[in-house]
Amino acid sequence: MASKTHLRNRRVVGLTATLLSASPAVAAQEVSVLEAALHFFTRPDAVGIIERFDSLRPAPVSPAEREDALATLPPEGDVEDLDDAQRKKLAAARRVLELHGRAAVYELKVIEVPQAAVALHARAVVLVSEPALDLLDPEELQALVAHEVGHEYFWNEYFRARQDNDRSRLQTLELLSDGLAIVTLRRAAVDPQRLMSALEKVLRYNRERLGAARNEDDHPALGQRRRFASRSARTPSQCSRAADRLRVAGGSAVRAGALRRSGERRTAARTTKRARLARPAAGMFEGSCIFLRR
C-alpha cells in the first residue's frame, strides 16, 4: 500500500510540473500567467492529459479526516434556515459534486459572513456564504463550486505557492481551476460563460461593500480570466466550423500544388491565398475544442 501511495504521489507531482511549466524554451521566455495556463489547455497532448486527471486525482479524504476538517470550523455561523430558492441552488451545486464523484465526500455548508464567497476547506467542506447564495443564480453557483473542486487537483502545489508567496504561480493555478470549471460546466450542459458572470458579480459585490480583498493580487485580473474563458469555452458549432476550415485549407494547399505543377500559376496563386486565410481562422479553435471531447 505504501509503495502504491508513493507511486501515486510521484505521478501527481509529475502532472503538476507538466501543468505549471511550458517547454524549457517557452518557460525561458517568461510567459505570462495567461499564456502559461492556455499552454496547458491548447498543447498537442492536452486531450491525453485531461483523460489522465481522474486517475491522477488525489484520493478523497476519509470520513475521519472530514470530521477533523469540520471540527476546525467555528461552531457559530452556520445557516440552516434556508428558503426554497436557496435549497434549489444548493441542489444544483450538489450536481457538480456528483459529476466529480465527491457528493459523498464534501460537506456543503452555508455560512454567515459578510462577503460573497465560495471556498473549499481542507478538501472536505464546500463553504458557501449566505451573500453568495443569494447573489448568484443556480448555474453561477455551480460554476464557482466547479472552480473550487478544481483546486483539489492542485491542492499541494497551491499551498506551496502560498508559502513561497509566489503570486504568478497562484494566478496560474486559479486559471487552471477556471479551465477545469469550464470542463465541468460542459459536462453539466451549462454555458461556461456562467463562470465569468459569477466572478463579476462576486467581485463587484465585495468591492462595493468591503473594498479590495487582501488576497486579490493572488488572483488573475478579471480581464485575464475573461480572455482565458473566451479562448477555452468554444461551442460545438465553432469547433465544427474550425474543422471544416482546416479541411478546406488542406484541400486548397494540395490543389494549389497540383495547379503549379500543371502550369496554371495564376489559379494556383489564388488557391494558395485561400489556404493561407483559412488556416489562422481554424487554428483559433483547434486547441480549445478539447473541452468538447469528454
RODO-2510 file (C-alpha; in nm, 4 decimals, decimal comma):
residues 294
     n   res          X          Y          Z
     1     m     0,0000     0,0000     0,0000
     2     a     0,2834     0,2369     0,0889
     3     s     0,4529     0,1778    -0,2446
     4     k     0,1268     0,2479    -0,4317
     5     t     0,0818     0,5730    -0,2388
     6     h     0,4397     0,6734    -0,3151
     7     l     0,3912     0,5987    -0,6847
     8     r     0,0660     0,7963    -0,6905
     9     n     0,2339     1,0967    -0,5259
    10     r     0,5154     1,0843    -0,7827
    11     r     0,2594     1,0785    -1,0662
    12     v     0,0695     1,3714    -0,9191
    13     v     0,3893     1,5729    -0,8803
    14     g     0,4786     1,4907    -1,2397
    15     l     0,1399     1,6047    -1,3658
    16     t     0,1583     1,9274    -1,1666
    17     a     0,5000     2,0024    -1,3126
    18     t     0,3527     1,9489    -1,6598
    19     l     0,0619     2,1796    -1,5881
    20     l     0,2654     2,4603    -1,4413
    21     s     0,5513     2,4700    -1,6877
    22     a     0,5793     2,5146    -2,0589
    23     s     0,8542     2,3537    -2,2615
    24     p     1,2025     2,4664    -2,1493
    25     a     1,2297     2,7059    -2,4426
    26     v     0,8917     2,8633    -2,3686
    27     a     0,9498     2,8826    -1,9932
    28     a     1,2759     3,0678    -2,0532
    29     q     1,0786     3,3425    -2,2262
    30     e     0,8904     3,4251    -1,9049
    31     v     0,5467     3,3670    -2,0499
    32     s     0,2571     3,5473    -1,8870
    33     v     0,0207     3,3799    -1,6446
    34     l    -0,2477     3,3706    -1,9122
    35     e    -0,0148     3,2143    -2,1683
    36     a     0,1077     2,9554    -1,9176
    37     a    -0,2474     2,8395    -1,8445
    38     l    -0,3524     2,8422    -2,2087
    39     h    -0,0390     2,6449    -2,2962
    40     f    -0,1700     2,3520    -2,0962
    41     f    -0,5187     2,3592    -2,2445
    42     t    -0,4013     2,4034    -2,6050
    43     r    -0,0890     2,1859    -2,6068
    44     p    -0,0951     1,8979    -2,8610
    45     d    -0,1258     1,6318    -2,5898
    46     a    -0,3870     1,8240    -2,3873
    47     v    -0,6595     1,5710    -2,4542
    48     g    -0,4431     1,2922    -2,3148
    49     i    -0,3586     1,4972    -2,0065
    50     i    -0,7250     1,5687    -1,9345
    51     e    -0,8045     1,1992    -1,9666
    52     r    -0,5392     1,1310    -1,7022
    53     f    -0,6915     1,3675    -1,4479
    54     d    -0,9318     1,1163    -1,2956
    55     s    -0,6588     0,8570    -1,2416
    56     l    -0,4094     1,1092    -1,1030
    57     r    -0,6502     1,2961    -0,8783
    58     p    -0,5697     1,2719    -0,5063
    59     a    -0,7687     1,0108    -0,3185
    60     p    -1,0678     1,1602    -0,1367
    61     v    -1,0368     1,2398     0,2304
    62     s    -1,1566     0,9711     0,4669
    63     p    -1,4666     1,0141     0,6860
    64     a    -1,2365     1,0670     0,9842
    65     e    -1,0417     1,3375     0,8004
    66     r    -1,3667     1,5058     0,7049
    67     e    -1,4785     1,5084     1,0676
    68     d    -1,1440     1,6616     1,1646
    69     a    -1,1898     1,9302     0,8995
    70     l    -1,5404     2,0095     1,0220
    71     a    -1,4078     2,0348     1,3770
    72     t    -1,1711     2,3154     1,2731
    73     l    -1,4620     2,5377     1,1693
    74     p    -1,6121     2,7770     1,4253
    75     p    -1,9290     2,6379     1,5865
    76     e    -2,1231     2,9565     1,5217
    77     g    -2,2132     3,0975     1,1823
    78     d    -2,3894     2,8021     1,0191
    79     v    -2,7021     2,8991     0,8262
    80     e    -2,9599     2,6215     0,8378
    81     d    -3,2898     2,8067     0,7974
    82     l    -3,2983     2,8158     0,4171
    83     d    -3,5851     2,9083     0,1869
    84     d    -3,6910     2,7084    -0,1199
    85     a    -3,4886     2,9199    -0,3628
    86     q    -3,1715     2,8713    -0,1585
    87     r    -3,2274     2,4944    -0,1344
    88     k    -3,2756     2,4781    -0,5114
    89     k    -2,9398     2,6466    -0,5641
    90     l    -2,7658     2,4069    -0,3267
    91     a    -2,9223     2,1129    -0,5094
    92     a    -2,7711     2,2483    -0,8325
    93     a    -2,4320     2,2769    -0,6592
    94     r    -2,4540     1,9133    -0,5481
    95     r    -2,4883     1,8157    -0,9130
    96     v    -2,1317     1,9429    -0,9646
    97     l    -2,0101     1,7316    -0,6730
    98     e    -2,1807     1,4290    -0,8257
    99     l    -2,0052     1,4849    -1,1569
   100     h    -1,6715     1,4785    -0,9738
   101     g    -1,7580     1,1822    -0,7509
   102     r    -1,7427     1,3995    -0,4408
   103     a    -2,1092     1,4204    -0,3356
   104     a    -2,0486     1,1691    -0,0565
   105     v    -1,7134     1,3253     0,0367
   106     y    -1,7660     1,7000     0,0566
   107     e    -1,9946     1,8583     0,3120
   108     l    -2,1841     2,1544     0,1655
   109     k    -2,2317     2,4270     0,4264
   110     v    -2,3857     2,7733     0,4155
   111     i    -2,2157     3,0182     0,6488
   112     e    -2,2907     3,3675     0,7727
   113     v    -2,0072     3,6004     0,6729
   114     p    -2,0260     3,9493     0,5170
   115     q    -1,8504     3,8718     0,1864
   116     a    -1,9866     3,6799    -0,1098
   117     a    -1,7601     3,3764    -0,1324
   118     v    -1,7374     3,0068    -0,2173
   119     a    -1,4408     2,8086    -0,0861
   120     l    -1,3133     2,4529    -0,0482
   121     h    -1,1912     2,3866     0,3058
   122     a    -0,9463     2,1027     0,3723
   123     r    -1,0678     1,9087     0,0659
   124     a    -1,3714     1,8174     0,2751
   125     v    -1,6124     2,1086     0,3029
   126     v    -1,7507     2,3449     0,0391
   127     l    -1,8333     2,6704     0,2171
   128     v    -2,0937     2,8961     0,0564
   129     s    -2,1524     3,2318     0,2192
   130     e    -2,5125     3,3440     0,2555
   131     p    -2,4498     3,6590     0,0454
   132     a    -2,3111     3,4406    -0,2369
   133     l    -2,6082     3,2059    -0,2142
   134     d    -2,8485     3,4978    -0,2506
   135     l    -2,6444     3,6828    -0,5127
   136     l    -2,5814     3,4012    -0,7614
   137     d    -2,8289     3,2105    -0,9732
   138     p    -2,8127     2,8249    -0,9670
   139     e    -2,5824     2,7954    -1,2688
   140     e    -2,3457     3,0648    -1,1398
   141     l    -2,3219     2,8826    -0,8079
   142     q    -2,2452     2,5627    -0,9981
   143     a    -1,9660     2,7454    -1,1798
   144     l    -1,7969     2,8674    -0,8611
   145     v    -1,8333     2,5293    -0,6899
   146     a    -1,6785     2,3686    -1,0006
   147     h    -1,3867     2,6135    -0,9747
   148     e    -1,3326     2,5214    -0,6101
   149     v    -1,3457     2,1496    -0,6895
   150     g    -1,0768     2,2206    -0,9489
   151     h    -0,8452     2,3360    -0,6705
   152     e    -0,8286     1,9818    -0,5342
   153     y    -0,6278     1,8721    -0,8369
   154     f    -0,3532     2,1223    -0,7441
   155     w    -0,4007     2,1191    -0,3668
   156     n    -0,0403     2,0651    -0,2531
   157     e     0,1011     2,2902    -0,5247
   158     y    -0,1383     2,5654    -0,4210
   159     f    -0,0192     2,5626    -0,0606
   160     r     0,3461     2,5531    -0,1658
   161     a     0,2841     2,8603    -0,3791
   162     r     0,1145     3,0274    -0,0823
   163     q     0,4095     2,9501     0,1430
   164     d     0,6524     3,0855    -0,1169
   165     n     0,4321     3,3900    -0,1794
   166     d     0,4569     3,3015    -0,5497
   167     r     0,1777     3,5139    -0,6907
   168     s     0,2474     3,4239    -1,0508
   169     r     0,2024     3,0546    -0,9750
   170     l    -0,1044     3,1212    -0,7625
   171     q    -0,2622     3,3103    -1,0503
   172     t    -0,1778     3,0301    -1,2923
   173     l    -0,3400     2,7786    -1,0575
   174     e    -0,6525     2,9949    -1,0442
   175     l    -0,6742     2,9941    -1,4240
   176     l    -0,6210     2,6178    -1,4365
   177     s    -0,9086     2,5796    -1,1909
   178     d    -1,1152     2,8048    -1,4172
   179     g    -1,0337     2,5700    -1,7037
   180     l    -1,1440     2,2647    -1,5091
   181     a    -1,4619     2,4500    -1,4107
   182     i    -1,5328     2,5029    -1,7802
   183     v    -1,4861     2,1299    -1,8424
   184     t    -1,7319     2,0586    -1,5599
   185     l    -1,9897     2,3059    -1,6873
   186     r    -1,9714     2,1452    -2,0305
   187     r    -2,0406     1,8072    -1,8722
   188     a    -2,3378     1,9561    -1,6856
   189     a    -2,4748     2,1183    -2,0061
   190     v    -2,4262     2,4648    -1,8543
   191     d    -2,2989     2,7653    -2,0503
   192     p    -1,9337     2,8145    -1,9438
   193     q    -1,9879     3,1908    -1,9518
   194     r    -2,1772     3,1496    -1,6234
   195     l    -1,8363     3,1273    -1,4603
   196     m    -1,7487     3,4789    -1,5714
   197     s    -2,0849     3,6267    -1,4724
   198     a    -2,0450     3,4690    -1,1272
   199     l    -1,6919     3,6056    -1,0824
   200     e    -1,8022     3,9512    -1,1926
   201     k    -2,0976     3,9540    -0,9511
   202     v    -1,8890     3,8415    -0,6541
   203     l    -1,6062     4,0856    -0,7244
   204     r    -1,8439     4,3799    -0,7649
   205     y    -2,0447     4,2887    -0,4531
   206     n    -1,7393     4,2583    -0,2302
   207     r    -1,5614     4,5671    -0,3611
   208     e    -1,8692     4,7863    -0,3185
   209     r    -1,9214     4,6735     0,0410
   210     l    -1,5807     4,5720     0,1736
   211     g    -1,3189     4,7186    -0,0609
   212     a    -1,0406     4,5190    -0,2230
   213     a    -0,9709     4,1777    -0,0724
   214     r    -0,6351     4,1187     0,0956
   215     n    -0,5572     3,8279    -0,1370
   216     e    -0,6859     3,9947    -0,4538
   217     d    -0,3349     4,0034    -0,6028
   218     d    -0,3176     3,6258    -0,5730
   219     h    -0,5903     3,6026    -0,8376
   220     p    -0,5661     3,6941    -1,2053
   221     a    -0,7270     4,0193    -1,3098
   222     l    -1,0847     3,9808    -1,4247
   223     g    -0,9830     4,0750    -1,7790
   224     q    -0,7280     3,7916    -1,7854
   225     r    -0,9866     3,5455    -1,6634
   226     r    -1,2338     3,6685    -1,9221
   227     r    -0,9809     3,6212    -2,2028
   228     f    -0,8918     3,2757    -2,0764
   229     a    -1,2590     3,1735    -2,0585
   230     s    -1,3231     3,3130    -2,4039
   231     r    -1,0380     3,1094    -2,5508
   232     s    -1,1405     2,7997    -2,3594
   233     a    -1,5183     2,7923    -2,3911
   234     r    -1,5803     2,7318    -2,7607
   235     t    -1,9127     2,5985    -2,8816
   236     p    -1,9543     2,2736    -3,0765
   237     s    -2,0568     2,4680    -3,3889
   238     q    -1,7413     2,6791    -3,3673
   239     c    -1,5291     2,3650    -3,3408
   240     s    -1,7142     2,2105    -3,6332
   241     r    -1,6574     2,5192    -3,8474
   242     a    -1,2906     2,5199    -3,7468
   243     a    -1,2561     2,1598    -3,8570
   244     d    -1,4226     2,2470    -4,1878
   245     r    -1,1765     2,5336    -4,2377
   246     l    -0,8870     2,3035    -4,1659
   247     r    -1,0119     2,0622    -4,4288
   248     v    -1,0605     2,3498    -4,6761
   249     a    -0,7109     2,4794    -4,6020
   250     g    -0,5569     2,1380    -4,6501
   251     g    -0,7506     2,0753    -4,9704
   252     s    -0,6625     2,4159    -5,1114
   253     a    -0,2943     2,3649    -5,0413
   254     v    -0,2940     2,0280    -5,2174
   255     r    -0,4853     2,1697    -5,5149
   256     a    -0,2516     2,4690    -5,5387
   257     g     0,0464     2,2367    -5,5600
   258     a    -0,1164     2,0386    -5,8401
   259     l    -0,2038     2,3579    -6,0306
   260     r     0,1543     2,4855    -6,0051
   261     r     0,2851     2,1608    -6,1405
   262     s     0,0411     2,1828    -6,4327
   263     g     0,1475     2,5409    -6,5148
   264     e    -0,1719     2,7200    -6,4044
   265     r     0,0202     2,9643    -6,1868
   266     r    -0,2463     3,2399    -6,1596
   267     t    -0,5142     2,9990    -6,0385
   268     a    -0,2583     2,8356    -5,8111
   269     a    -0,1790     3,1736    -5,6507
   270     r    -0,5490     3,2381    -5,5744
   271     t    -0,5881     2,8895    -5,4265
   272     t    -0,2761     2,9306    -5,2112
   273     k    -0,4131     3,2600    -5,0782
   274     r    -0,7385     3,0896    -4,9739
   275     a    -0,5368     2,8241    -4,7899
   276     r    -0,3384     3,0905    -4,6020
   277     l    -0,6571     3,2708    -4,4990
   278     a    -0,8283     2,9538    -4,3823
   279     r    -0,5539     2,8199    -4,1576
   280     p    -0,5410     3,1023    -3,8976
   281     a    -0,9190     3,1052    -3,8577
   282     a    -0,9218     2,7311    -3,7998
   283     g    -0,6263     2,7487    -3,5636
   284     m    -0,8151     2,9838    -3,3324
   285     f    -1,0389     2,6939    -3,2286
   286     e    -0,8203     2,3889    -3,2739
   287     g    -0,6789     2,3734    -2,9220
   288     s    -0,9861     2,4858    -2,7284
   289     c    -1,2058     2,2126    -2,8797
   290     i    -1,0570     1,9717    -2,6267
   291     f    -1,3305     2,0769    -2,3856
   292     l    -1,5943     1,9104    -2,6020
   293     r    -1,4342     1,5679    -2,6223
   294     r    -1,5177     1,4311    -2,2784
***
